């Protein structure tokens, strides 16, 4: 759907964006829904949405504005409710998202996504690569230099770092190239 030349990829209100989550009220009370403009892989301007911790909303809007300014393409951005709260389905669709009340895969620890303090961007271009060789999402390939791909020296990665975010490409146990997280301020 287009609105004044802008492709609208998500147009939910907050209640619809968190409908069905298992998150407790104290987590939901700290979240907000933000609109983010970005350049799509089709070269057009898009409007998506992300549910994020309210303390990080302005930073994420600035970072997505930088991506748009740099014409860094984003495949899509819709709250994970649009994917049935499935991280795997969202990643397979190359969706960029933040809040998802879930545990870190294979653990009993809540992910920073569960608090809206992490964002995943372009997971098909920036997959998670595990020590055993598994890649998520399945079939994704990390190709530095390909549009929409993050690298150690990419200006978007640098901008996230300058604001205090940690990039998953720097993790030692896994290379989670699509993942950025921000600890409590």
N, C-alpha and C positions, 0 to 999 in steps of 0.2 A: 504494500500500500504506500502511495506517495503523498506527501503533504507539502505543496509548494516546492517541488523538486527534490525534497528529502525523502528517502526511503525509510519508512517507519518499521523497524524490526520488532519493537516491543512497545506497547502502550497500556500498561497495567496501572492500577492504583496499588498502594501499599498492601492493603488487605488481600487482594488477589495475588500479589507477588509472594506472600508468605503463607497462603492458604494450604493447610495440610501438613505443615512442618511439625516436627516433634519438639521444636525448641521451646524452652520454658519462657514464660512471660518476661522474666528479668533480662533475657537475651533479646527478645523481640523489642523491648522498650528501648534498647540501645541502637537499633537499626533504623535505616532510612532507605528509601528508594530514590536513586538519582538517574536523571536522563543524561546520556552521554552521546555526543555527536562523534562520528568517526568516518574515515574514508574506507569504503568497502573494497573488496577485491575487484569489483566491477568498475572502480574509479568514481563512483557516485558518493554523495554525502548521505550517510545513514544516521538514524537516531535509534539507539538502543537504551536499555536500562540495566542497572545493576543494584542489587540490595547489598548494602555495606554498613559497617559500623559508622555511626554518625560522626565520630571524631575523625574519620578518614575520608569523608565525602568530598570535601573541598580539594584535598590532595589528589584523589582519584580523578576528579573532574579536570584538574590542571594537567595531570598526566595524560588523560585521553585527549585533551585539547592539544597537547604537544604532539601526540601521535597523529592527530588530524593535520596539524600544521606541517609535519614532516611527510605527510601522505603515506604513513606507515599503515598498510591495509589491515583491517580487522574483519574477520569472517562473519561475526555476528555477536550480539550481546543481548541476552534475555535472561531474566531471573530463572533459576533452575527449576522452579515450579513448572515451567513450560516443558520440562523434560521428565516430569513425574518424579522429581527429587532424585533422579539417577545421575550420579557423576559420570558414569560410563556413557550413558546416552548423550549427555550434554557434550562430553569430550568428542565422541564420535561425530557429532554434528558440527564440530569446530566452533562451539559456542564459548564466548568469554563470559565468565561469571565470578561472583564473589561468595556471598552467603550460601551455605548449605550445611544444615545441622547434621553433622556426620563425624564419624571417628576417622583417624588416620588409618589408611588401609592396613589390615593385618594387626591392628593394636586395639586396646581399649581406651586410648587417649583421644580426647576431642581434637579435631583439626582446628587450625586457626580459621578455616572457612566457617566452622560452627559458630563463631563469634563475629563473622563479617570482617575479619582482619586479614584476609588473604584474597587474592584475585588471580584467576587463571586467564591467560590471553592466548588465543590462537593455538589450542592444544594439538591440532594436526600438524602445524608447522613447527611447533615447539613441544614435542612429546616428553613424557617422563621415560627415562631410560634406567632400568634397574640393573644392579650388579650381575644378575643371572642372565642378562640379555633381553629380558622381556621389555616390551615397549607399549606404552599406553598413551593415546588410544591405539588399538590394534591397527596395523598397517601404516601408521604414521612414520615419517622419516624426518630427522633433523638435518637440514641442508643449509648451513651458513651461507649467507648471500642471497638466498631465495627470499622474495618479498614476504613480509609478515613474520620473519624469523628473527629471534633475539640471539645475540652473541655477547661475549664478554665486553667488547668495546662499543656496543650499540648505544647511541645517544639516549634511547628510551631506558635502557638498563641503567645507564649513568644517572639519569634523572630520578628514577626510583631510588637508587642508592643515596643520592644527595638528600632525599626526603626521609631517609632512615629505614627504607624497605630493604628486605633481604631477598635476593634472587635465587630461585631454586637451581639455577645452573651452577651455583657455587656450592651446593650441598655436596658432601663427600660420600654419603651412603647411597645416593640416587642423584641423577641429573634430571631435575624437574624443570625443564626449560620454560614452560608456560607459567610457572608459579612465582608470585611475589607475595611476601607476607610482611606484616608490620606488628611488632610487639606493642604492648601497652605503652603509652606515652608517659 
